[in-house]
Amino acid sequence: CKSVGIVGLPNIGKSTLFNALTSSNAAMAANFPFCTIDPNVGKVFVPDERLDLISDLLKTKSKVGTQLEFVDIAGLVKGASDGEGLGNKFLGNIRQVSLIVHLVRCFEDKDITHVSDQIDPVRDIETIETELILADLQSLEKVLSEKKKQSNPEIQLKHEIAKRVSEALSSGIPARDVEISENEWPTFQALHLLTSKPTIYTCNVPESDASAGNKYTEMVKEFSSKRGLEIDPVVVSAKIEAELANLESEEMKKEFLQLYDLSSNGLSKVINGAYKLLGLQSYYTASENECRAWTIPVGTKARQAAGVIHTDFEKGFIKADTIAYVDFVDCKGDEKSAKDRGKQRSEGPNYVVNDGDVMFFKFSG
Ligand code: GDP
């Protein structure tokens, strides 16, 4: 599954948020066989209202959401790229993740020391990004110092890209903002640069500001739009998330969120942003025994989508009986009624799957 790294300066609420996100899921996660190897890594079920409704309609015995892995990447400080505070280890951890949640402190609290004594989320973002940029410059230097074999076009291309990105980085521009053409993309990605990772700025605010934000979140918003980030910063309260994690029932969680004028929890906001940035969507398989959500990149065709379930489904693919999510709900989950109304389509291997499709695969084994 995809992995999301929570990054930020010390004492800004990373661990509080990480623990809330992963422990609120612990009860549900306990039903599934995986073990925690590292206390800083946790798997989280993606909250999914569509899956809940499909499963309610069919009164299924079990439902299985998709999962994202969260990694609490602590210890990034100024100087990390020079190995300051365990710098290299943490930069290595960031290299492994698909997406960065860059958490910034947007709360005041004189009892909780800020590394720079004063709250300034934009300066904090720049401090971290400078370290990531410096680390990227170091890896590009290595690429550029490799011997160029004039005859090898692949190495030529790598050098060309490294040079261009390196120039951008030197003027403070992260690699994700450098224009890269389609044919350069695979080579660019193979450089595994830290600043090429899609990033969501996430503001940790006091409980009272969780709904409307505050002056600090406005600063981050302005900075983010100047930077041209694809999605707006997300506002969360790590403390609210921590309280939510202690509540048992969905009903209680909803009521608790309403107290703060919130309609969804922070996890949903982060995950929506992550799916959008990573170009992901879900489709569903549904029977009375089990309903399940599967994650695929936008644009995936039916045969490859089937392969996410099992390679045999992909190899022996015959067809996919498909009902759009809205039609499935309209027909109250009754497959026969969907068929009678012409809402169930029989799709071939090249059908491009739509977000929310409910699919029944036929395959030869
Ligand atoms: P980390 O170093 O970034 O992982 O930060 P922690 O999650 O360990 O939090 C550092 C301290 O800040 C802890 O004492 C938290 O309880 C506190 N903290 C986290 N979020 C908030 C918040 O939104 N408001 C306030 N006042 N304190 C918070």
Boltz pocket constraint, residues with backbone or C-beta under 6 A from the ligand:
constraints:
  - pocket:
      binder: B
      contacts: [[A, 8], [A, 9], [A, 10], [A, 11], [A, 12], [A, 13], [A, 14], [A, 15], [A, 16], [A, 17], [A, 74], [A, 107], [A, 108], [A, 109], [A, 112], [A, 204], [A, 205], [A, 206], [A, 207], [A, 237], [A, 238], [A, 239]]
      max_distance: 6.0
